[in-house]
Amino acid sequence: MINHPFPLLRPYEKNLSICLFNKEDRLINDQSVAQSLGSHDYAALQQMHGNRTVIVRKRMERTEKADGLITDQPNLVLTIRIADCQPLIIYAPEANIVGLLHIGWKSLVCGAIPKFFEALIANHKSPIANCLVGIGPCLCTRCAEFSNPLSELPGIPPDLVNDKYADLRTWADRQLITAGVPKNHIERIEDCTRCHPEKYWTYRGGDREAVKSGKTNVMACVLKK
């Protein structure tokens, strides 16, 4: 377990706890994740590789089909599960609102990032320019291989494609910036899940059956007050 993995967000430790769980933790159920962050209540999604974000204010046990969730409630642990996709935490410090977003390539294609911020603005009216974004381990460009990226990834900028490989990280960064997040408000953990199978669960790197059984990396966060 890595506590507060993003230096960008550490100044807000009194208000926000963030944890990244990887292979060594072997956490399967959401309750154990919540307890690791000091709470009994959690909100987890039935992740769909889509573009839906939900607002949560009470316990939710994977009953909603979505890939993003936002809360303003203290002591409610948010969780998302990843095994090569990009896990994003988005925090609005002035409003003390936090969200998590699961971004796979399908989510980039269907606009999950702008949809997340639409939900944030509609429900909390927090300026996007004030948001801070941390992005966890995910596939690097060398490991994001497709048969034909330009046809499989409609809308990807051509300069982010090199032969059969796609720079999904930069595509996500650009979508964040286009949505209104300042570049210096975005921080990444550079680790690639597939390049480090000893450390992270990786669907493309040999853990397919384990991931299908529920063994994944987890990003979780909770507002303390």
C-alpha positions in Angstrom: 0.0 0.0 0.0 1.3 3.4 -1.0 -0.1 6.3 1.1 -0.4 9.7 -0.4 1.4 8.7 -3.7 1.0 12.2 -5.3 3.2 15.0 -3.9 0.9 17.4 -5.7 -1.9 16.5 -3.2 0.2 16.0 0.0 -0.5 19.6 1.2 -4.1 18.5 1.7 -3.4 15.5 3.9 -5.5 16.9 6.7 -8.5 16.8 4.5 -7.9 13.9 2.2 -6.4 10.4 2.4 -5.3 8.6 -0.7 -4.0 5.0 -1.0 -2.8 3.0 -4.0 -3.0 -0.8 -3.4 -0.9 -3.2 -5.6 0.0 -6.8 -5.8 1.6 -7.1 -2.4 -1.6 -6.1 -0.7 -3.7 -8.8 -2.3 -7.0 -6.9 -1.5 -10.0 -8.4 -3.1 -13.1 -7.0 -1.3 -14.1 -3.3 -1.1 -14.7 -3.5 2.7 -11.0 -4.3 3.4 -10.0 -1.3 1.2 -12.3 0.9 3.2 -11.0 -0.4 6.5 -7.5 0.3 5.4 -8.5 4.0 5.1 -10.1 4.0 8.5 -13.8 3.8 7.5 -16.6 1.2 7.2 -18.5 3.0 4.5 -17.4 2.9 0.8 -18.7 3.5 -2.7 -17.6 1.2 -5.5 -18.8 0.9 -9.1 -19.6 -1.8 -11.6 -17.0 -0.4 -14.0 -18.0 -0.5 -17.6 -15.3 1.2 -19.7 -17.8 3.9 -20.5 -18.3 7.6 -19.8 -20.8 7.8 -16.9 -19.9 9.5 -13.6 -22.2 9.3 -10.6 -22.5 11.5 -7.5 -22.4 9.5 -4.3 -23.3 10.5 -0.7 -23.8 7.1 0.9 -22.6 3.5 0.7 -22.8 1.9 -2.7 -21.8 -1.7 -3.4 -21.1 -1.9 -7.1 -24.8 -1.3 -7.9 -24.2 1.5 -10.4 -22.8 0.9 -13.9 -20.3 3.8 -14.2 -16.6 4.6 -14.3 -16.4 7.8 -12.3 -17.7 8.8 -8.9 -17.7 12.1 -7.0 -18.5 12.9 -3.4 -18.5 15.7 -0.9 -19.2 13.4 2.1 -16.5 12.8 4.7 -15.7 9.2 5.8 -17.1 7.7 2.5 -14.2 5.8 0.9 -14.3 5.9 -2.9 -12.6 3.0 -4.8 -11.8 2.1 -8.4 -10.0 -1.0 -9.7 -7.4 -1.0 -12.4 -5.1 -3.5 -14.1 -3.6 -1.5 -17.0 -6.1 1.3 -17.3 -5.5 4.8 -16.0 -6.8 5.6 -12.4 -7.4 9.3 -11.8 -8.1 11.1 -8.6 -9.6 14.6 -9.0 -9.6 16.9 -6.0 -11.1 20.4 -5.7 -9.4 21.8 -2.6 -11.5 24.9 -2.2 -14.8 23.0 -2.3 -13.3 19.9 -0.6 -14.8 17.6 -3.2 -13.1 14.5 -4.5 -13.7 12.0 -7.3 -12.1 9.0 -8.9 -12.2 8.1 -12.6 -11.3 4.8 -14.3 -10.0 5.5 -17.8 -9.4 2.7 -20.3 -9.0 3.3 -24.0 -12.7 2.9 -24.6 -13.3 5.7 -22.0 -10.9 8.0 -23.9 -12.8 7.3 -27.1 -16.3 8.0 -25.6 -15.3 11.1 -23.6 -15.3 10.0 -20.0 -13.0 12.8 -18.9 -15.2 15.7 -20.2 -18.3 13.9 -18.9 -16.7 13.7 -15.4 -16.2 17.5 -15.3 -19.7 18.1 -16.6 -21.0 16.1 -13.6 -18.7 18.0 -11.3 -19.9 21.4 -12.5 -23.6 20.4 -12.6 -23.6 19.2 -9.1 -21.0 21.3 -7.3 -20.1 24.2 -9.5 -16.5 23.9 -8.6 -14.2 25.7 -11.1 -12.3 23.1 -13.2 -9.2 25.3 -13.1 -8.9 24.7 -9.4 -8.9 20.9 -9.6 -5.8 18.9 -8.9 -5.4 15.5 -10.7 -3.2 12.5 -9.8 -2.9 9.6 -12.2 -1.7 6.2 -11.1 0.3 3.4 -12.8 -1.0 2.3 -16.2 0.2 1.1 -19.6 3.1 3.0 -21.1 3.3 3.8 -24.8 5.5 0.7 -25.5 2.8 -1.6 -24.0 -0.3 0.0 -25.4 -0.4 -2.1 -28.6 -3.4 -2.3 -31.0 -3.9 -4.0 -34.4 -4.7 -0.6 -36.0 -4.8 2.3 -33.5 -6.2 4.9 -35.9 -9.2 2.8 -36.6 -9.6 1.2 -33.2 -9.2 4.5 -31.4 -11.5 7.0 -33.2 -10.5 10.6 -32.3 -7.0 9.9 -31.2 -4.6 12.6 -32.4 -2.4 11.0 -35.2 0.8 12.3 -33.5 0.0 10.0 -30.6 0.2 6.9 -32.8 3.5 5.2 -33.7 2.9 2.1 -35.8 0.8 -0.2 -33.6 1.3 1.7 -30.4 -0.7 4.5 -28.9 0.2 7.1 -26.3 -2.9 6.8 -24.2 -1.3 8.8 -21.3 -0.8 11.9 -23.4 -4.2 11.6 -24.9 -5.7 11.6 -21.4 -3.5 14.6 -20.4 -4.7 16.5 -23.4 -8.3 15.8 -22.6 -7.8 17.0 -19.1 -6.2 20.2 -20.3 -9.0 20.7 -22.9 -11.5 20.3 -20.1 -9.9 23.2 -18.2 -7.3 21.6 -15.9 -4.0 23.5 -15.9 -1.1 21.4 -17.0 0.7 22.1 -13.7 -2.3 20.6 -11.8 -1.7 17.2 -13.3 0.8 14.6 -11.8 1.5 11.1 -12.9 3.1 8.0 -11.4 5.3 7.0 -14.3 5.3 3.2 -13.5 3.9 1.0 -16.2 1.8 -1.9 -14.9 2.8 -4.2 -17.7 6.5 -3.4 -17.4 6.4 -4.2 -13.6 4.3 -7.4 -13.3 6.1 -8.1 -10.0 4.6 -5.0 -8.5 1.2 -4.5 -10.2 -1.7 -6.6 -11.4 -1.6 -6.4 -15.2 -4.2 -7.7 -17.6 -2.0 -7.5 -20.6 1.1 -8.6 -18.8 0.1 -12.1 -17.8 -2.5 -11.7 -15.0 -5.6 -12.0 -17.2 -7.3 -14.8 -15.3 -6.3 -13.4 -11.9 -7.8 -10.0 -12.9 -11.0 -11.7 -14.1 -11.3 -13.3 -10.6 -11.1 -9.9 -8.9 -7.4 -9.4 -8.2 -6.6 -5.8 -9.3 -4.7 -2.7 -8.2 -7.0 -0.3 -6.3 -7.0 3.5 -6.0 -9.0 4.7 -3.0 -9.5 8.0 -1.3 -11.6 9.5 1.5 -12.4 13.0 2.7 -11.5 13.3 6.4 -13.7 16.3 7.1 
